[in-house]
Amino acid sequence: MDTSEKVTLLRVICVIIEPCRKLNNDIYKNHLFINDFCGTILLAGKYIQRLVAGKMDKLDYILRQIRKTNGKAYENYVVTRIWHRLNNAGVKFITQQYVSKGDGGYALTDMYFPQIGLHIEVDEPHHQKQVEADELREQDIIHITNHQIERVDISSGMEGINARVEEIVEIIKSKITQLGDDFECWDLAREYDPATYIAKGYIHLKDNVAFQKSVDACNCFGYEYKAHYRGGARHPIEANTLIWFPKLYPNGEWNNQISADESVITEQHVDPARAIEHMDEHIESGVHRRIIFARVKGPLGDVLYRFKGAFELDVMESRHRHCLVWRKQSDTINTYKPVQHAL
């Protein structure tokens, strides 16, 4: 969503909400859902307004994350207690983290710390009836992400919950200590800034890099774009390479998919004839390498372009399957300062 779209959405929100806010108190007392809905939309409007103005800070982000647990009392208690007991503003967390299962399905974990690959799951009363399903779900997430999962059993009562939270806080601190100099403190401004990665000279998959706009990804590789609205851009320095921004899920005429271990991407048109034509065209083009930033839903519900690695075209498998098959070549890519010949 670009700036003009955000401004338009903000105006629409204001038009919708203003009459709601003028409803009398009796309606609010009898229709708490309306009040909560209004509050949620107004918060979204404030978030967009601050984002457009470039003023969103960590407090805005944290409040937004915690608000996603409203209506889930136990989850809210655990999330806020972990955050406050940790007391480290250099650690980023995400609530309701989306985890793609690679088969079209997905899971949501209650709290996630991306810098250390740790998920927290809050086992509320209903989980006691689905222990086996939860265990299978946990194994799926571990297999897909190679991350660690820690659980909090609500049935243990407040003392048990608090004790478990302390254990988790110590696990987090221990992981940060183990990383040493490799641990990068959360910096909201630097997180989405191409200059951060140009200065490093590379992007690695473990850094969990994602950009708010595709133009920012392009500018990591020698471009100085002011805007970018296409699905890809030719790499200005590395030969036969495309910087690609795919939707890795069924979308209109396309059915692009990524494997559960994120090592293989298939690119396919839903029309078999068009799929073969598209395959032949790209094989003949000689552009057989792609740096991939997949279009995904971010932790605030916004669109992000997340780095997935460098992939190469498997020509034989593509011809066999009548679609483009891309195999991961590397988890690391080089970044470049702006160059005059970038087009």
N, C-alpha and C positions, 0 to 999 in steps of 0.2 A: 504494500500500500504506500503510494507516494504521498508527499506533503499535501497536495491539493485534495486527494481523496480523504486524508485524515481530517482536513478542515471541513470538507463537506459532511463527513460523518458526524463531526462534532456539532455542526449546525442542526443536522437532523435530530440528534439526541436532545438538543436544547428545545427544539420545537415539540418533540414528543413528551418530554418530561415536565416542562413548565406547567401545563394544565394539571398534571398529576399532583404536583406539589401544592396546587391551590385547593385540592380537595380538603374538606373539613376534617377535624380530628376524629369525629365519630367513624368516618369511613376507614381511617387508618387503624383505629382500634379494632374494627370488625374485619378488616382485610389486611392482615399483617403481610400477606404475600405481596400485595401491591406496594406496600412501604419498602419491603426488602428489595423488590424489583427496581423501584425507583432509585434506591440507594446504590444498587449494583450498577445501574446504567450511568448514574451521575459520577460514580467513581471511575468508570470506563471513560467518560467524557473528560474528566480531570486528567486521567492518565494520557489520553490522546493529546490534550491541550499542552501538557508539559512536555510530551515527546516532540510535538511539532516545534515548540519553543526551544528544544534542546536542553531542558532543565530537569529531566528525570534523574533522580539520584537513588542511592541505595535504599533509603527509607521508603520511597515510592514503590520500588521493586519488592521489598520485603513485605510491605503492607498488602500488596497485590497477591503475593504468594500465600500469606496467611489467610487472606479473605477467601481463598479457594477452599479452605477447610471449614468455613462457617456452615453450620447445619450438621456438622459431624463432630459432636462434642469431644469424644475420646481422641479422635485424630487431631483436633485443634489443640487439646491439652498437651499431647505428646510432642507435636511439632513445635509449639511455642516454648515448651519447657526445654527441649533439646537446644533450641536456638539460644535461649537466654542463659542456660547453663554453660554452653560452649563459649559464649561471650567473645566471639572473634569475628570482627567485621570483614576480615580477609577471606572468609570462607563463604562460598556461594551455595545456596540450596534452592531446590525446585520442589514444589508440591504438585501432586498428580502428574508425575513424569510419564510421558507417553513412551512405551517401548514396543516397537514393531516386532511381530513374531515371524515376519518373512513369508507367512502363508496367507496373508490378507488379514489376519487377526492382529490384535494388539493387547497390551496389558497396561494398567496404570499403577505405578507404585506411589505410596503415600508421601514419601520424602526422599529426595535424591541429592547427593553431594557430588557434582560432576568432577571436581578437582581430584577426588580420591576414589571414584568409582564405587560409591557406597549407597545402597538403597535401604530405606527403613519402611517396614510394613507394620501397620497397627492392626492387631488381631482383635477385632471387636466381637461381641457375643455371637453374631451370626456365623463367624468363622469356625466356631466349634462344631458346626454341622457339616463343614466342607473341608476338613483337614486334609484329606487325600487330594482334593482338587487344588488346594493351596500349595501343597508340596509339589505337585506336577507343574503348576504355574511358576513356582520359584525355580525349579530346575530348568524350565524353558528360558527364563530370564537370564539365569547364570550362563546357560549354554550360548545364548545369543550375544550377550554383552560381555561375558567374562568378568562381571562385576560381583561384588559381595552383597549379600542381603542379611540384615539383622531385623529380628522381629520383636515386637512389644506385645505381651499378652495382657490384655485389659482385665481379664478375670482374676489377676493376682492382687487387685485392689490398689489403693493409692500408694501404699508403702512399696509394694512390689513394682508398680509402674515407675515410681521415682528411682528405685534402686536400678532398674533396667536402663532407665535414661542415663544414669551416671555411668553405667558400663559402656553404653554407646558413645557417650561424650569422650570417654577415655580411649575408645577404639579410634575415634576421629582424630584425637590429638596424636595418638601413636602413629597413625598413617601419615599425618603431616610431618612428624619427626622423621619417619623412615624416608620420606621423599627428599628431605634436606633442601639443598639448593634447587632441586627440580620442582619444588612446590612453588607455584606462582600465586601470590595473593590476588584475590578478586578485585579487579579494577573495572568498574562499569564503563567508564569512558574509553579505556584502552581496549576493552573486550571486543568491540565492534569496529575498531579503527584499523584500517589497512596498514598504517604506519607502524603499528606494533609488530606486525609479522614481517614487514619489509626490513625493519631493523634487525630482527632475528635472523633473517636470511632463509627461512624455511617455515613450512606449516607441517605439523605432525598430527596424525589421527588422535593420539592420546591427549592432545591439547583441547579436543572438543570444540574446534573452531566453527563459528557460525556468524554470518553477517546479516544485517537487517535488510540490505539491498544488494542485488546482484552486481551493481556497479562497484561496490566496495571490494568484492571478490576479484573482479577484473583488474582493479587498480593495484592488486598485490603482484601483478605479473608484468609491469612495465607500462600499463595504460595510465592516462590521466583523464579518464572520462568524467564528465559532469553528471551524466545520466546514462542508463542502459536498460533497454526494455525487451531485448531479444532473449531467445532460449539458450544462446551460446555466443562465444566470441573466439575467434582464432587467436592462439597464443602468439604474441608479437615477437617472441624471442626463440622459443623452442619449436622446432620444425614438426609439421604434421600432427599438431596437438590442438585440440579444441577445449576451451573452458566451457563446461556444460552445466545447465541448471534444470535438471529434469524433475518431473513429478513422478516418483517411483511407486505409482499406484494407478489403477484404471482411471483414465481421465479423458472423457470425450472419445475421440477417434483413436486414442493411444492406450495401450495396456503395458506400461513399463513396470518391471518388477525387480526387486533386489532379493537375493537369497538370504536365508536366515542368518548365515555367518557374514553377510555383506561382502562376499568375495566375488560374486557374479551378478551382473545386471543384464536383463534382457530388455531390448527396445523393439516394440512390435506394434504395427498398425493393426487395427481390428479387422480391416479388409484384407484378406489373404493376398489378393493381387497387388494391392498397394504395399503390403508388407515386403513382398519379394522385390518390387520395384525400388523401395526405399533401401533395402539391403544391398542390392546390386549397385545402386548409386554410391553408397558410402564405401563399399569395398573398392570400387574403381577410383574413388577420390584420392586414396592413399592417406587420408587423415585417419589413422588407426589408433590414436592415443587420445584419451580424454581425462582431464582433471575435473572431478565431479563435485559440485556443491548442490546437494539435493534440496529441493524446496520442501520444507517441513513446517509443522506448527510449533512455534516457540513456547517457552514457559509462561508467557503472558497472553497466549492465544493469538499472537501475531505471527506473521510469516517470516521465517528465517531461511537462509541458504547455508546448509551444514556440509562441511567438508567430509567426503567419504573416501578419498584416496585417488590415486592415479590408476586408470584402467586401460588395457589394451584390447583391441578387437581380436577375437578368436575367429578367424575367417572360416576355417573348416567347420567348426561347430555352428557358426552362423548359417552357412549353406545347408547344413544338415537339418537345422531347426527352422529354416526359412524366416529368420529374424536376426537382428544384430545381437550378438552375445559378447559382452564386455567382461574381461577377467581382471581382477585387481593385480596391479603390477607393483605398487608401492604404497606404504602408509605415509610417506614423506614426499613433499614437493618443494622445489626451490622457489623463493620469491625474488622479485627484482625491483630496483628503483625505476622511476619513469624514464622511458627512452624516447627520443625524438621521432624515431621511425614507427612508433606504435600507432596503428591505424584502426 
